[in-house]
Amino acid sequence: MPINSFDDYPMSWKPDIEKCMGPLYKTIAQQLENDVREGVLTPGTRLPPQRELADFLDINVSTVSRAFKLCEQKGIICSTVGNGTFVASDAAADPFLLSEKNLSDIIEMGPVFPSKNSNGIIAAQMEKMIAKPDFPELFQYGRINGTLWQKDTAAKLIRRAGYDVKSSQVLLANGAQNAIIAVLAGLFRAGDVIGTCEFTYPGIKTAANMLGIRLYPIPSCDDEEITAENLLYACKNGNIKGVYIIPDMHNPTTHTLSETSRNAIADIARREHLIVIEDAIHSLLYDTPRIPIAARVPERTIYISSLSKVISPGLRMAFLAVPESCRQKLTEALYNMNISVPPMMAELVCRMIVSGDARKIIEEHRNENRQRNTIVDRYLKNYDVRGVPEGIMRWLILPSHITGEAFAASAYQRGVHVYGAECFAVGNAKSVNAVRLAVAAPGTHEQLADGVQLIKKMLDERCAGY
C-alpha cells in the first residue's frame, strides 16, 4: 500500500497492482474491465479522478490516463468534460442482439424482424429471374458502384421516402450495417467523436468501437426530441465531427423527429460542418413520408436506405445517397469492404422495385404491423408503451423500481425474449427503465398475444407487489 493512502480512503474503485504482470497501465485497464464484467463496478459508477487515483496508487498520472483511454476505446468507460469518468451504461450489456441461443421454447420479441408473410413474393420474383437466359451472367463480379439501371431504380425507391436524389448520388452496399461501417471507415478516423441519441441502434456502437471512434450521447427532452441547444453543446464540449440519426421510428425509442428538430439538425450541421449519417431504415413504413434531414442539408448528409426492415432481412441490400464531396471516399471504403455487391442480389432487388413487388410488400408489412400493434395496445393499454401503428417495435416504459435488464431476464425465464434499455445506452446515458418489444418477430398473432399477455402479467404482479 502506498504511504500516501489508507485503507478507508473514500474512492469508488481501488485497483490492486501489487501483483502486476506486464505494463502497469495494461494491468490497471484489465482489472477495471474485469471488475465491470464481474459486477464489482456497476454501470453509471463514477470513477476516481485520474490524478487522485494516481496519488492513491503512488504512480504517474500518465499511467492511469493510458489505462483509462484503453478502457474508453473498448466502450467500458466514458468521460465528459466537467463531469468526470463513469462506467458506461451499456458496459455489461451484450452488444450483439442476434442471439445464437436456442429459442425454440421462447416467444421471440427481441431482434427486430419484419413478418415473413410476404417472403413468397420474393421467392416468385427469384424464380422468374432464374428462368431468364442471361441468369448465369449474374454470378460474375458486379460493378463497384452498381449499374446505371440499378442506381436509377434505387433513386426511385429513395424518392418514395421523400428525398429527391439523382442516380449519380447513389452507392450500393451489402445491407445497412455494411453501409454504416463504410461511412465510419471512409469519412472518420480513430479518435473522432460522433454524436448520437442517448439510446441508439447497437450496430453503430459496435462499428464505432471496432474503428476506435467514440460516440457522444446527446440528451433529448422529455418528448424524445433533440434540441438545438443540446446538439450545439455536443459540438462545443464533445468536439463531435458527425451525428448519427434515425429520424423515423427511432430504434429503440420508436420516436419520430419533429420538423423543428430536423430543421435544427440541418442548420447546425451546415454551420458546424458536421457530417449527418441519416439512417432511414424505417422511413418507407410511413404512408406519408416525413421530409428527411438529407433533403434539408444534402451537402452534409449521408442518407442510408435499407430493405431489411421494410421488406426482408434476407435481402442484404442498402442504398446510400451521398454528396459529391464524399463520393470517392465512400466508394473506396465500400470497395475495400465489399469488392462489389453480388449482382444476383442487386438484380433481384431492382426487379422487385420496378415490378411493384417491393411496394406491395411494404404495404403488406404496414398493414400487418397495424394489426400486431392493435394486439399490443389491447393488452398493455394501462401502461406507457410507445410507438406508431406502422412500426415493427414498441418501447415499453417500466415502473421506476424495475430496470430494463432485470425485467428482460425475468421475462426470458417466463418464456419471452425482449431487450432492456441498457443494450441501447451510449456512454453515461441517463437511466431509463424500459424494454424494446419487437412486435413483428413472433411467427403468428397468437404467439404475439401470448407474449404480450405474459409481459402484462409480469407488470401487474410487480406493480401490485411494490
Secondary structure, DSSP 8 states (H G I E B T S, - for coil): --TT--TT---S-----TT--S-HHHHHHHHHHHHHHTTSS-TT-B---HHHHHHHHTS-HHHHHHHHHHHHHTTSEEEETTTEEEE-TTTTS-S--S--S--TTSEE-SS----STTHHHHHHHHHHHHTSTTGGGGGS---TT--HHHHHHHHHHHHHTT----GGGEEEESSHHHHHHHHHHHH--TT-EEEEESB--HHHHHHHHHHT-EEEEE---TTS---HHHHHHHHHHS--SEEEE--SS-TTT-----HHHHHHHHHHHHHHT-EEEEE-TTGGGSSS----HHHH-GGGEEEEEESTTTT-TTS--EEEE--HHHHHHHHHHHHHHHSS--HHHHHHHHHHHHHTHHHHHHHHHHHHHHHHHHHHHHHSTTS-EE--TT-SEEEEE--TT--HHHHHHHHHHHTEE-EEGGGGB-SS-----EEEEETT-SSSHHHHHHHHHHHHHHHHHHHHT-
